[in-house]
Structures are given as C-alpha cells and as structure tokens.
C-alpha cells in the first residue's frame, strides 16, 4: 500500500471537517421557543396617559401628501386611544403614568423625488408613523412602534393608507395593553 504524504492527509482531513461544518450549518436550526420578556412595570401599571404631538415633517405644507392639517396624525391617534377605553387621557405629563409621543415622518424635499398626478413630491416609500412610549418621571424610552404608510398615487388612496397606518398604531397599543394585562396577573403580591 502506498504511503500518503502528511500534507495531503491533513488537507483531506481539513476538507472533511469543512464539509461537515457546512452540512451542519445548512441544516435547519432546532426551533427554540423563548418566553416573552416581561414588560416594563410602568406599562403594566399605567392607568393615565398623556399624548404628545411629536409633529409631522411633511415637507410640502402648501401641498401636503396627506389631506388634513399637520395635526391629523395626533388627532386620529388621540381618538383611537380614547376609543380603546383603556387609559384615562390627561392634559399634562405631570398627571400621567405614561407619555405617548406620536409622529409622522415623510422624506425631506431634497430627498429622491417622484412624480404623482401633477407634480413632483418626495418619494414616500420611507413614510411612517412612530409612537414612542416614555416614562414621564425619567423620560426613559420604554417602547416604540413604527408603522409604514403605504405609498399611493391618488390622494384618496394615500389618505386611506394613512388611516390604515394610524389604525395599526392604535392596534399595536391595544396588543401591548392586552399583553400588559397578562403580565399584571402574573405579578406576585
């Protein structure tokens, strides 16, 4: 039997190890279920909420991408949270257990432009609504939701998509509220 040179044998062993590693990496990982992390206690215990209007950075206020005033995001979100009947809405941060900051963000006018029916507007693919939930005592950021506002050519469709994104943000809060109710029942006295 012929003797195999050491360099060739070690290369062959290395090739086998690399091939086995690649096969193991290609296999689907065993699904691990991870228990949900606990919510911040401020969210779980909250009864009173102050809603802050963090603004809307629509670049064209004379010819806005969405109908209504710059406060439309705030107004719709406020009405949606009020309709949940979960929180008492208060008039100042000092009275609140949580601060909700709602904001609409649309690309700046100097970003990429696209043509709608009649004129150039910012490319709205990056338009979104953002809700930041903060602790009023420390201003610590506790939770954030971001919902994309789907682009549309026609004004009516853009407004419909705006309404849908607004509803999703309210639904995000409702889901968090339901989860916080579960967390509250698991707190040991």
N, C-alpha and C positions, 0 to 999 in steps of 0.2 A: 504494500500500500504506500502511495506517495505521501510525503510529508508536506503539510500545508504551511506556508510561511506565517509567522506570528502576525505580521501586519495585515495580511489578508484575513486571517481568522478573527482578529479584533475588529476589522471593518465589517465582517459578516455579522458578528455579534451585535455591533452597534446598529447595523441596518435592521436586524430583527427587533431590537429594542425600540427603535424609532417607529417601525411599522406597527408594533403592538401598541405603542402610545397613541399613534394616530387612530388606530381602530377603537381604542378605549375612549378617546375624545369624541369620536364620531357617534358613539352610542348615545342614545337619549339619556339624559340625567334622570335619576330617580326623582320623581316629583316629591317635593317636601312641602308639607302644609305648615305654614307658620301662623301662629296665633296672632290676631291683630294686636298691635301695641296699644297700650292704654291712651286715651285722650287726655289732653291737659285738663287738670281739675277745674280750671276756670271755665272751660267749655261745658263740662259736665254739670257744674253747679249754676250756670248762668240763668238768670230769670229776666234781667233787664238789659236792653241793648240800645246803644246809640249808633245810628247810621250816619256815617260821614260821606260827603260827596268829594271823592278824591279827583274829580274832574274828568273831562273828556278832551282829548287832544285832537279833535277834528281839525285838520289843517285848513279847511275852507268853510269858515263860519258863514260867509255870504252865500255860499252854495254848498251846504253840507251834504255829506254822503248819505246820512240818515235824516228822515223827517223829524220835526220837533225841535225843541230847544236844546242847548248844550246840557241841560239838566235831565234830559229824558232817561238816561241810564239810572240816575239816582231816583227819579220819580217812580219808574217801573219797579226797581228793586225794592224800594220802600213799601210800595203797595203789595208786592209779592210776599215780603216778610210779614207784613201786617196780616195778610190773609192766612198765613200759617197758624195764627193764634197760639204760637208757642212762647213768644217773648213779649214782654211789655216794652214798647218803644218809648224811650225817654228823650228829653230835649237837650241834655248836656252829657258830656263824657263823665263828669263827676258823679252822676247818678247811676251810671251803667256798670254792669258786670262784665260786659264785652263791648268792644268797638268793632263795628263792621265798616270797612273802607271800600267803597265801590268805585271802579274807574273803567272808562272806555279808552282804549288805546288804538289809534289808527296811524299808519305810517306818515311821516312828515312829508311836506310838499316837495322837498328836494330829493326824496327817495324816488325809486323807479315809478314812472307814470304809465297809466294805461288809458285807453280811450273808452268812455262809456257812450251813451247815445249821442251826446252833443259836444262833449269837451273832455279834456284830459283831467284825470283825477289820480290820487295816489293809488298804487297797487294795494288793494285791500286784503291781500292774502294773509297778511300778518295782523289783521284787526282782531282784537279780543277784548273781553270783559274780564276784569280781575277783581276778586274780592279778597281782601286781607282781613283776617280776624286778629285783633290785638287785645292784650290785657290793658285796661285803662289805667291801672296803677303804675305799671312799669313800662308801658308801651312795647312790651315784648311781642314779637310776631308769633302767634300761636298756630295759625293755619292759613293756607292760601288755596283759592280755587281760581282756575283760569279756564274760560270758555271761548273758543274760536267763534267769530262772527263770520259765517259763510258769505262769500262774495256772490253778487248777482249783478247783472247789467241793468235791469229795470229797477227804478226807485221802489216800486211796490214790493218787489221781491227782496230788495235789500232791507226794507223795513220789516218784512215778515221774518227774515233771518235774524235781524236784531232782536225781535220779540222772542224768537226761539232761544237765542243765546241767553237772554235775560231770564227766561223761564228755567233754563238749565242751571243757572247760578242759584236760583231760589231752590230748585230741586236738590242741588248739592248741599245747601244748608239744611234742608229737610232731612236728607240722608244722614248728615252729621248729627242732627238733633236726635234722630231715631237711634243712632249708634250711642250717643251720649246717654240716652235713657237706659240702654242696656248696661253701659259702664257704671251708671249711678246705682243700678240694682245690684251690681257685683261688689260695691264698696262695702267693706266690713265695718260695722259700727264700733 
